[in-house]
Amino acid sequence: MSTYTVSGRFQSRDGDQPFTKEVEAENEDLARERVYTTVGSQHNRKRTQIEIEEVSAA
């Protein structure tokens, strides 16, 4: 598995909140999915409220 750095933002009460997460995944698509699930569950946001701007191999 590779480590990917995923950055983006999600909608919050105070406006857009930026984030950067490092996740282990087999490819970029799975890294995106993992970020959708973790950010969504931690901040109670749906996928449509999360915008991923960049995925890069770390």
Backbone as a printed PyTorch tensor [residue, N CA C, xyz], in Angstrom:
tensor([[[  0.8390,  -1.1830,   0.0000],
         [  0.0000,   0.0000,   0.0000],
         [  0.8800,   1.2420,   0.0000]],

        [[  0.3810,   2.2670,  -0.6480],
         [  1.0840,   3.5380,  -0.7220],
         [  0.4020,   4.5540,   0.1760]],

        [[  1.1310,   5.5930,   0.5220],
         [  0.5740,   6.6830,   1.3070],
         [  0.2510,   7.8400,   0.3790]],

        [[ -0.9510,   8.3710,   0.5110],
         [ -1.4000,   9.4870,  -0.3140],
         [ -1.7610,  10.6640,   0.5840]],

        [[ -1.4750,  11.8520,   0.1090],
         [ -1.8730,  13.0790,   0.7810],
         [ -3.0530,  13.6590,   0.0120]],

        [[ -4.1710,  13.8130,   0.7030],
         [ -5.4080,  14.2900,   0.0850],
         [ -5.7690,  15.6180,   0.7330]],

        [[ -5.9770,  16.6360,  -0.0920],
         [ -6.3600,  17.9400,   0.4390],
         [ -7.6220,  18.4260,  -0.2460]],

        [[ -8.3530,  19.2560,   0.4740],
         [ -9.5960,  19.7900,  -0.0500],
         [-10.2830,  20.6330,   0.9950]],

        [[-11.6020,  20.7010,   0.8910],
         [-12.3780,  21.4660,   1.8660],
         [-13.7760,  20.8900,   1.9850]],

        [[-14.4190,  21.2070,   3.0910],
         [-15.7950,  20.7800,   3.2940],
         [-16.5990,  21.9450,   3.8530]],

        [[-17.8940,  21.8880,   3.6490],
         [-18.7770,  22.9500,   4.1100],
         [-19.0090,  22.8180,   5.6050]],

        [[-18.8950,  23.9420,   6.2940],
         [-19.2050,  23.9640,   7.7240],
         [-20.0510,  25.1990,   8.0130]],

        [[-20.4340,  25.3650,   9.2400],
         [-21.2680,  26.5130,   9.6080],
         [-20.5450,  27.8330,   9.3910]],

        [[-19.2260,  27.8240,   9.5600],
         [-18.4180,  29.0390,   9.4430],
         [-17.8930,  29.2670,   8.0350]],

        [[-18.3680,  28.5030,   7.0630],
         [-17.8800,  28.6000,   5.6910],
         [-17.0790,  27.3610,   5.3420]],

        [[-16.3140,  27.4390,   4.2780],
         [-15.5170,  26.2820,   3.8660],
         [-14.3570,  26.0570,   4.8230]],

        [[-14.1560,  24.8040,   5.2100],
         [-13.0910,  24.4180,   6.1350],
         [-12.0660,  23.5880,   5.3640]],

        [[-10.8190,  24.0660,   5.2390],
         [ -9.8100,  23.2850,   4.5160],
         [ -9.3200,  22.0990,   5.3430]],

        [[ -8.8550,  21.0590,   4.6700],
         [ -8.2920,  19.9050,   5.3600],
         [ -7.1900,  19.2820,   4.5130]],

        [[ -6.3030,  18.5730,   5.1800],
         [ -5.2690,  17.7580,   4.5410],
         [ -5.1650,  16.4750,   5.3340]],

        [[ -5.3170,  15.3480,   4.6660],
         [ -5.2590,  14.0430,   5.3190],
         [ -4.2380,  13.1680,   4.6180]],

        [[ -3.5290,  12.3490,   5.3810],
         [ -2.6590,  11.3330,   4.8190],
         [ -3.3110,   9.9830,   5.0650]],

        [[ -3.4940,   9.2140,   3.9990],
         [ -4.1440,   7.9140,   4.0990],
         [ -3.3280,   6.8700,   3.3450]],

        [[ -3.4410,   5.6370,   3.7900],
         [ -2.8170,   4.5230,   3.0890],
         [ -3.8810,   3.8560,   2.2290]],

        [[ -3.5440,   3.6640,   0.9660],
         [ -4.4930,   3.0410,   0.0320],
         [ -3.7130,   2.4270,  -1.1240]],

        [[ -4.3970,   1.5740,  -1.8690],
         [ -3.7660,   0.9050,  -3.0020],
         [ -3.6440,   1.8100,  -4.2160]],

        [[ -4.5870,   2.7670,  -4.3890],
         [ -4.5230,   3.7060,  -5.5060],
         [ -5.2330,   5.0030,  -5.1190]],

        [[ -5.2150,   5.9720,  -6.0500],
         [ -5.7840,   7.2900,  -5.7580],
         [ -7.2930,   7.2380,  -5.5280]],

        [[ -7.9870,   6.3990,  -6.2850],
         [ -9.4360,   6.3090,  -6.1200],
         [ -9.8210,   5.8140,  -4.7330]],

        [[ -9.1080,   4.8160,  -4.2350],
         [ -9.3950,   4.3140,  -2.8860],
         [ -9.0090,   5.3330,  -1.8210]],

        [[ -7.9690,   6.1220,  -2.0810],
         [ -7.5950,   7.1890,  -1.1460],
         [ -8.7150,   8.2190,  -1.0530]],

        [[ -9.2980,   8.5800,  -2.1960],
         [-10.4330,   9.5130,  -2.1940],
         [-11.6070,   8.9500,  -1.3920]],

        [[-11.9230,   7.6840,  -1.6280],
         [-13.0370,   7.0500,  -0.9210],
         [-12.8080,   7.0430,   0.5880]],

        [[-11.5880,   6.7550,   0.9890],
         [-11.2780,   6.7230,   2.4130],
         [-11.4390,   8.0970,   3.0490]],

        [[-11.0420,   9.1510,   2.3260],
         [-11.1960,  10.5130,   2.8520],
         [-12.6690,  10.8930,   2.9320]],

        [[-13.4430,  10.5360,   1.9080],
         [-14.8870,  10.8000,   1.9740],
         [-15.5010,  10.1660,   3.2210]],

        [[-15.1210,   8.9340,   3.5200],
         [-15.7240,   8.2560,   4.6690],
         [-15.2400,   8.8330,   5.9910]],

        [[-13.9440,   9.1400,   6.1050],
         [-13.4370,   9.6400,   7.3920],
         [-13.8890,  11.0670,   7.6740]],

        [[-13.7600,  11.9480,   6.6850],
         [-14.1910,  13.3360,   6.8970],
         [-15.7010,  13.3890,   7.0890]],

        [[-16.4140,  12.6150,   6.3050],
         [-17.8680,  12.5960,   6.4320],
         [-18.3300,  12.1310,   7.7980]],

        [[-17.6890,  11.1100,   8.3330],
         [-18.1140,  10.6070,   9.6410],
         [-17.6340,  11.5000,  10.7840]],

        [[-16.4590,  12.0810,  10.6670],
         [-15.9390,  12.9310,  11.7340],
         [-16.6920,  14.2520,  11.8470]],

        [[-17.1200,  14.7900,  10.7040],
         [-17.7360,  16.1160,  10.6940],
         [-19.2040,  16.0840,  10.2910]],

        [[-19.7530,  14.8800,  10.1680],
         [-21.1700,  14.7010,   9.8390],
         [-21.5400,  15.4300,   8.5460]],

        [[-20.7560,  15.1780,   7.4980],
         [-20.9670,  15.7930,   6.1890],
         [-21.2180,  14.7210,   5.1390]],

        [[-22.0200,  15.0530,   4.1400],
         [-22.2640,  14.1450,   3.0210],
         [-21.1890,  14.3480,   1.9640]],

        [[-21.0840,  13.3930,   1.0460],
         [-20.0780,  13.4730,  -0.0200],
         [-20.2250,  14.7350,  -0.8550]],

        [[-21.4540,  15.1870,  -1.0530],
         [-21.6580,  16.3940,  -1.8560],
         [-21.1640,  17.6470,  -1.1550]],

        [[-20.9350,  17.5750,   0.1630],
         [-20.4480,  18.7120,   0.9280],
         [-18.9260,  18.6820,   1.0910]],

        [[-18.2710,  17.6780,   0.5340],
         [-16.8190,  17.5350,   0.6190],
         [-16.2380,  17.6890,  -0.7800]],

        [[-15.2750,  18.5820,  -0.9120],
         [-14.6320,  18.8120,  -2.2040],
         [-13.1550,  18.4490,  -2.0840]],

        [[-12.7410,  17.4380,  -2.8170],
         [-11.3310,  17.0200,  -2.8350],
         [-10.6530,  17.7530,  -3.9760]],

        [[ -9.6020,  18.5010,  -3.6490],
         [ -8.9160,  19.3180,  -4.6450],
         [ -7.6720,  18.6410,  -5.2080]],

        [[ -6.9660,  17.8720,  -4.3690],
         [ -5.7040,  17.2970,  -4.8280],
         [ -5.4330,  15.9770,  -4.1230]],

        [[ -4.9280,  15.0140,  -4.8860],
         [ -4.4730,  13.7340,  -4.3490],
         [ -3.0660,  13.5170,  -4.8850]],

        [[ -2.1130,  13.3460,  -3.9770],
         [ -0.7350,  13.1370,  -4.4180],
         [ -0.0900,  12.0200,  -3.5950]],

        [[  0.8020,  11.3070,  -4.2420],
         [  1.5290,  10.2440,  -3.5430],
         [  2.5640,  10.8800,  -2.6330]],

        [[  2.6030,  10.4160,  -1.4050],
         [  3.5370,  10.9930,  -0.4340],
         [  4.8620,  10.2590,  -0.4380]]])
